[in-house]
């Protein structure tokens, strides 16, 4: 072999370079999404809200004179506000119903808190030693646990209300400016690009509305299972717990924890710890089956997305954006997959998001009607 002859490289260095660059780009995008979550969360949520109520706006605008076309936007906003009011009002009704009957359990609840605090203090002493435990057992001035929890809840409610207001305002702007942006894209990229983009947005909107319907049906089924499981134990408010399970089904992870913790706490107050453990075990089974098996499978079939991909997206977006990410995980998976089918360079990869084996079958199942 000639020493001056170069040794053949067994791999295509250009492809390796492109792959490494793609991985680095993906890491950079994930990092960007995490650090700019305060911007992208309301923007993404507003997009899905806007495409969800867009048919209401169009339906009204098609039936009124052009000079009062703004009535379509007003109708869409009324639908959004009505849904938010119904959700918040339902939670308030549950809270009021429980609070009205709570005084009879006040003594048991105070005893439960005292036992829990004693257990925490004892654990501190075991771990940190008697001196550190004694110091930690002395509460700081003004550090009342109930007050701290109340302040934390109020701060969370304030933040949630501000975020919802921002999302509604952004959704309104998106609806109003959609025709203008359509013309901007047409003038810069051409009419064909506008038609393709509108097909993608329409398909995403239709799948998102299917997702809401499926989530509602799964929430009803979860609530019914709660009632059937709690009925034999003779717990109070079983229909309220079922109704709460239905409402909080729209909030993955955190919603399930809250919906399951409250009836378990009621079992502790009304029955005994042994019964509470049995109740908790049954609720855990319901949540695991519905949340990790039934919901991903049904949503995957309705959305044409692989159940495994939905679970992965749920973990990814929960890690990136917390509860908001869990709430947006399935719609985001649909949006990314459909967007990939409309980009030539990414179309072959869209099949990995779908429950189909061929990208053409996936395009057929997600085509706008």
N, C-alpha and C positions, 0 to 999 in steps of 0.2 A: 504493500500500500504506500502510495506516495505521501511523504511527510507533509508536503505542502497542500495536499488535498484536505479539504474540510470534512470533518466527520458529520455524517447525516444526522440531523436532529429528528428523533422519533416522533415528536409532536409538532403540531402546527402552532408556532409561537404566536402568530397573529390571533388565532382563536383563543389561546390561553390568555393573552393580553385583554381581549374583549371580555372574556368571562370574569377575570379579576376586576376589571373596571366596572362591570355590571354589579358585582358583589359589593364593591366599595360604594357605588351609587345607591344601591339598596340600603346599605347601612346608614349612609348619610340622610336618605329620605326618612327612614325610621327615626333617626335621632331628631331630625327637623320636626317631624310630626309630634314627637313627645315634648320638645321644648317650646313649641308654638301651639300647644293644645288649647290655650285660652282663646286663640284665634280660630283654629280649624274646627273645634267642637261646635260652636254656634253656627259657623258657616255651613258645615256639613249637615247639621240638624235642620237648619233653615232650608237647605236645598231639598231635603226629603219632605219637609212640611209643604214647601211650595209645590212640588210635583204631585204631592198627595191631594191637595185641594184645588189644583189647576182645573180639573173638570168642572168643579162648581163655578169657578169664575167664567169659564168659557160658556157653560150652559146659560148663565144669566146674561152674558154679553150678547149671545146669539138671539135673545128674546127681547132686548131693549134697544131703543135708538142709540146710535153711535155717540151722541152728545152726552148720554148718561152711562157710558160704558164703565165708568168708575164703580157703578153698582155691583159689577162682577167681582171687583177686588174687595168691596165691602162685604159681599156675601161670603167670600172665601175667608175673610178675617173673622166674621161672625161664627163660621163653622169651627175655626181653630179655637176661638175663645170659648165657644160652647163646650167643646170637647175637654178643654183644660178645666173649665168650671165644673163639668160633670165629674171629672176624675178627682179634683180637689174636694168638691162637695161630698162625694162618696166617702173619701177618707175622713172628712170631718164628721160625717154621719156615724161612721164606725167609732171614731174617737168619742163622740158625745154619748153614744149608746153605752159604751164601756164605762165612761166616766160616771154616768148616772147610777150605775150599779156598783161602782168600785168601793164606795165607803164601807160596805159590809166585809170587804176583804182587806181593809186598811191595816188592821192589827197584824194579820198574817203577813202582809207585805212588809211592814216595818220589821217584823221578826226575821223575815227572809233576808232583808238588807243587813240587819245586825249580824246574822250568822255568816253571811258572805264577807262582811268586813272583818269579822273575827278570823275567818279562814285565811283571808289575804294577809292580815297582820301576822298570823302564825306562820304562814309560808315565808314571809319576809324574814322573820326571826330565824327560821331554819336555814335559809340561804345566806343571809348576810351576818348572822350572829345576833346575840341578844342586844348588844349596844345599838347596832344599826337598826335592828327591828324596833327597839323601843323608840328610837328617834323618828323612824318612819311612821310609827303608830300615832304620833302626836300630830294632828292635823294643823296645818298652817291657818293663821287667822283669815277668816273669810273664805276658806276652801270647802264650803259645804257641798257635798256630792250632788244633792238635788239641784242646787243653784247652778253648779258647774254644768250639769247635764242640760238644764233648761237653757242656759246661755249658749251652749254649743248647738242645741237644736234651733234656737232662734237665729243664730248666725248662719246655719246651714239653710234655713228657710229663706232668709234674706238673700243669700247668694243664689239659691235656686230661682227665686222670683225675678231677680235681675237678669239671670241667664235666659229664662223663659221670655221675658219682655224683649230682650235683644234678639232672640230667635224669631219671634213673631214679627218684629220690625224688619229684620233682614229678609224673611220670607215675603213680606209685602213688597219690599223693594225688588226682589227677584221677579215677582209676578208682574209688577208694573214695567220693569225695564226689559223683560224678556223679548218683546217685539223689536226694541231698539237694538239689542245685542244680536238678534237674528239677522238684522240688516247689516250690522257691522261685520259679522262673519261672512255674509254673502258678498259684501263689497271687497273684502280682503282675500278670502279663500275661494270664493265662487259659490254658485247656487247648489252645485252637487254636494259640496261639503256641508252646507246648511241642511239639505235633505237628509244626509247620512247622520248628522248630529241630532236632528230632530227625531229620527227613527230610534236612535240609541236612548235619548231622553224619554221618549214615549214608552219604550220597552222597560226601562228602569222604573218609570212611574207605575206601569201596570203590575210589575212584579212586587213593587213596594206595597201597593194596595192589597195584593194577594197575601203578602206577608202579614199585614194588619188583620185581615180576616182570619187567617190561620192562627195567629197569636190569640185572637179573641176566643176562637173555638177551643183552643188548648187551655186557655185560662178558665173557661167555663167547666171543662172536664176536670181540671185540677181542683177547682172549688167544690165540685160535686164529690170528688174523692176525699177531700178534707172532711166534708160533712158526714159521709158514710163511715169514715174511720173514727171520727170523734163521737158519733152518736152513741155507741155502746157504753162509753165511759161516763155518760151523764154529765158532761161538762156544760157550763153555761155558755151562751153566745155562739153555739156551734155554727149557726147560719151566718153570723157576722164573720166568724173566722173563715168560712168558705167564701164569702163575698170578698173579704180582704185578700184571700189567696188569688182570686180572679183578678182583682185590681192590680196587685203587685206582681202578677205574672208578666206585665209589660216591662218590669224593671228586673232584668236578669241578675242573678247572684244576690245582690243586696235585698231585693224584693223577696226572694225565697227565704232568706235568713229571717227577715222581719215577720213574714207571714207564718213561718214555722215556730219562731220563738214565743210569740204571744200565746197560742194555745198551750204550749208546754208550760209557760209560766202560770197560766190559769190552772193547769193540772196540779202544779205544786201547791198553789194557794187553796184549791178546792178539795184536792184528794191527798196524795202523799208522794214522796219522791219516787217510789217504785212505779206507781202509775204514770208519773211524769216521764220516766225513762221509757216505758212501753209506748206512750203517746209519741215521744220524740223519735223512737225507732220507726214507727209506722210513717210518720211525716217524712223522715229521712228517705225511706223507701219510695214514697210517692214523689218526692222532689227529684231523686236520682233517676227514677224510671221516666218521669215526664220531662225533666230537664236535660238529661244526658242520653236518653234513648228515643223516646217518642217524638219530642219536639225537633231534634235535628233531622230525624228521618222524614217526618211529615213536611217540615219546612224545606228540606232538600228536594223532595219530590215536587212540591208546589213551585219552588223557585228554580228548579232544574240545576241545583247546586249540590255537590257531593256532601253528605252529612259529615264526613271526616273534615272537609274543608270548612264547614260551618263551625265545628268544634274548634278547629285551629284558629279560625278568625276570631271566635269568641275569646280565646285565651290571649291572642295577640292584641286585639283592641282593648281588652280589659287591662292588660299590662300597660298599654300606651296611654289610654284615656280614662281608666277607672270604670265607674258605673256607666258613664256616658258612652264609653267605648263598647261595653257589653250590650247596651241598648241599640247601638248602631251597627253591631258586628254583622248580622245577617244582611241588612240592606247594603252595607259596604261591600260585602262579598259579591252580591248581585251586580252592583254598580261597576266594580272592577272587572268582573268577568265579561259583562256586556260591552264595556268600553274596549276591552281587549279584542273582541270580535270585530270591532270597527277600525282597528289599527292594523295595517298590513303586516308590520314586523312582529306584532304580538299575537296575531290571530291563531297561530298553531298552539300557543301556550294556553289559550282560553279553555281548551278541553280539560286541562288539569283541575280547573275549578268546578267543572260540571259533573253531573252524574251520568253523562253520556261517554261513549268511547270514541266518538268522532266529532270533530268541530262543526261539521255541517249539521249533524243532528242537534247539537246544542244551539246553533243559530236558528234552526227551525223552531225549537221549543221556546226561544226567547224573542222571537220576531214580534214586533208591534202589531196589534190587531187593528 
